[in-house]
Amino acid sequence: MVAGWIAASGLAGFILMGVDKSRALDRARRVPEKTFFSLALAGGAIGILVLSGVFHHTTRKDSFMGVIIVLFIIWIAVLVAFVRYFGAP
């Protein structure tokens, strides 16, 4: 169940980064950073990190990437603690 949540939110993060990249290229209204941070907090940090690395999107903005990386690390720590406490799924 947790793996499904992480996969779904990661896919949502990946898609949202793709939408934002497309809007950036079209010079259209962008997706707010707050939306990315909320999604990353919900578990989508991996999708956001993957797409930003693949398409070099927002990788130069250290403050944005720093928050996403911290949220990713927090999710890893939560998952490790979950596995230690409840055992492997």
C-alpha positions in Angstrom: 0.0 0.0 0.0 2.8 2.4 0.9 4.7 1.5 -2.3 1.6 2.2 -4.3 1.2 5.6 -2.7 4.8 6.5 -3.4 4.5 5.2 -7.0 1.3 7.2 -7.6 2.6 10.4 -6.1 5.9 10.0 -7.8 4.1 9.6 -11.2 2.0 12.7 -10.3 5.2 14.7 -9.6 6.8 13.5 -12.8 3.7 14.5 -14.8 3.4 17.9 -13.1 7.1 18.7 -13.8 6.5 17.8 -17.5 3.5 20.1 -17.6 5.6 22.9 -16.0 8.4 22.3 -18.4 6.0 22.6 -21.3 4.5 25.8 -20.0 8.0 27.2 -19.5 8.9 26.5 -23.1 5.6 28.1 -24.2 6.2 31.1 -21.9 2.7 30.3 -20.3 1.7 30.6 -16.7 3.8 28.2 -14.6 2.9 25.8 -11.9 3.6 27.4 -8.5 6.5 26.1 -6.4 4.1 25.6 -3.5 2.3 23.0 -5.5 5.5 21.1 -6.1 6.4 21.3 -2.4 3.0 20.0 -1.4 3.2 17.1 -3.8 6.8 16.3 -2.7 5.7 16.3 0.9 2.9 13.9 0.0 5.5 11.5 -1.5 6.1 12.8 -5.0 9.6 14.0 -4.5 11.2 11.1 -6.4 9.1 11.9 -9.6 10.0 15.6 -9.3 13.7 14.8 -8.9 13.8 12.3 -11.8 12.1 14.6 -14.3 14.1 17.7 -13.3 17.3 15.6 -13.8 16.2 14.1 -17.1 15.0 17.4 -18.6 17.3 19.8 -16.7 14.2 21.6 -15.4 14.7 23.9 -12.4 18.0 22.3 -11.6 19.7 25.7 -11.5 17.4 26.9 -8.8 19.2 25.8 -5.6 16.5 26.8 -3.2 13.8 24.8 -5.0 16.0 21.7 -5.4 17.2 21.9 -1.8 13.6 21.7 -0.5 12.8 18.8 -2.8 15.9 16.9 -1.9 15.2 17.4 1.9 11.7 16.2 1.4 13.0 13.2 -0.5 15.4 12.4 2.3 12.6 12.7 4.8 10.5 10.2 2.8 13.4 7.8 2.7 13.8 8.0 6.4 10.1 7.5 7.0 10.2 4.4 4.8 13.2 3.0 6.5 11.6 3.6 9.9 8.4 2.0 8.6 10.2 -1.1 7.4 12.1 -1.4 10.7 9.0 -1.0 12.8 6.5 -3.1 10.8 8.9 -5.3 8.8 9.2 -5.5 5.0 6.0 -5.6 3.1 
